[in-house]
Amino acid sequence: MTGPPAWNSLGLGTTALWTHHLVYNTKRTGSFLLDGQHVKLRRVRFPEHPPAEWFVIDLLESQPFVGQAGDDLHSRLVDALRAGRLDATVLRAMGAEYATAGNRLLLDAAIQAAQ
């Protein structure tokens, strides 16, 4: 499971709330009612044991749904990297594997600014 609870815990300033659970899987995409709860399934590639840095990628890829300003997210990402809460090497690897080209550029800019 991912979404606002995972993103909020990164300390990047997001405080999003959704009325449904967001679950990534390898088979289906869509909204479902499972055991009386609304669940949004998304077919997305993800590592077997996602590190915190993967959830940063997930947040960046989901940014249009979160309502977080890109500049604000960038500055908080730089701060998290400088504080050592995120590993730049792992973040770059997760970005290379899972991020779109535009978000890879944003990650590279944040990593460079943090150095």
C-alpha positions in Angstrom: 0.0 0.0 0.0 1.1 3.5 -0.7 -0.5 6.9 -1.0 -0.8 9.7 1.6 0.2 7.7 4.7 3.5 6.7 3.0 4.1 10.1 1.4 3.3 12.1 4.6 5.8 10.0 6.6 8.6 11.1 4.3 8.7 14.6 5.9 8.5 16.4 2.6 5.6 18.6 3.6 2.7 16.6 2.1 -0.4 16.2 4.3 -2.7 14.6 1.7 -5.7 12.6 2.7 -7.8 10.3 0.5 -11.0 8.6 1.1 -9.7 5.3 -0.4 -6.7 3.1 -0.1 -4.1 3.1 -2.9 -2.7 -0.3 -3.7 -0.1 -1.1 -6.3 -0.1 -4.4 -7.9 1.1 -6.1 -11.1 -2.3 -7.3 -12.5 -5.2 -4.7 -12.3 -6.0 -1.0 -12.4 -9.3 0.4 -11.3 -11.5 1.2 -8.3 -13.0 -1.6 -6.4 -15.1 -2.2 -3.3 -13.3 -4.9 -1.2 -14.7 -6.0 2.1 -16.7 -2.8 2.3 -13.8 -0.4 1.7 -13.0 1.6 -1.4 -9.7 0.6 -2.9 -7.9 2.0 -5.9 -5.7 -0.5 -7.6 -2.9 0.7 -9.9 -0.8 -1.4 -12.0 2.7 0.0 -11.4 6.2 -1.3 -11.3 7.7 -1.3 -7.8 10.6 -3.0 -5.9 9.8 -6.0 -3.8 10.8 -4.2 -0.6 10.5 -0.5 -1.4 12.9 1.8 0.5 11.8 5.4 1.5 13.5 6.7 -1.6 11.1 4.7 -3.8 8.2 6.4 -2.0 9.8 9.8 -3.0 9.6 8.6 -6.6 6.0 7.5 -6.0 5.1 10.9 -4.6 6.7 12.7 -7.6 4.9 10.4 -10.1 1.6 11.0 -8.2 2.2 14.8 -7.7 -0.8 15.8 -9.9 -3.1 14.0 -7.5 -1.5 15.4 -4.3 -1.7 19.1 -4.9 1.8 19.8 -3.7 3.6 22.6 -5.4 6.7 21.4 -7.3 9.0 24.2 -6.0 8.0 23.4 -2.4 8.6 19.7 -2.8 12.0 20.4 -4.4 13.2 22.5 -1.5 12.0 20.0 1.0 13.7 17.2 -0.9 16.9 19.1 -0.8 16.5 19.6 2.9 15.9 15.9 3.5 19.0 15.0 1.5 21.1 17.5 3.4 19.8 16.2 6.7 20.6 12.6 5.7 17.0 11.4 5.9 17.3 10.2 2.3 20.2 8.5 0.6 21.1 10.3 -2.7 22.7 7.1 -4.2 19.5 5.1 -3.5 17.3 7.9 -4.6 19.2 8.2 -7.9 19.0 4.4 -8.5 15.2 4.4 -7.7 14.8 7.3 -10.1 16.7 5.6 -12.9 14.5 2.5 -12.5 11.1 3.9 -11.8 10.8 7.7 -12.5 9.8 9.4 -15.7 12.4 11.5 -17.5 11.0 14.8 -16.2 11.1 13.5 -12.6 14.6 12.2 -13.1 15.7 15.7 -14.0 14.0 17.0 -10.8 15.8 14.4 -8.7 19.2 15.2 -10.2 18.6 18.9 -9.6 17.7 18.2 -5.9 20.7 15.9 -5.4 23.1 18.5 -6.9 21.6 21.3 -4.8 22.0 19.2 -1.6 25.7 18.7 -2.2 
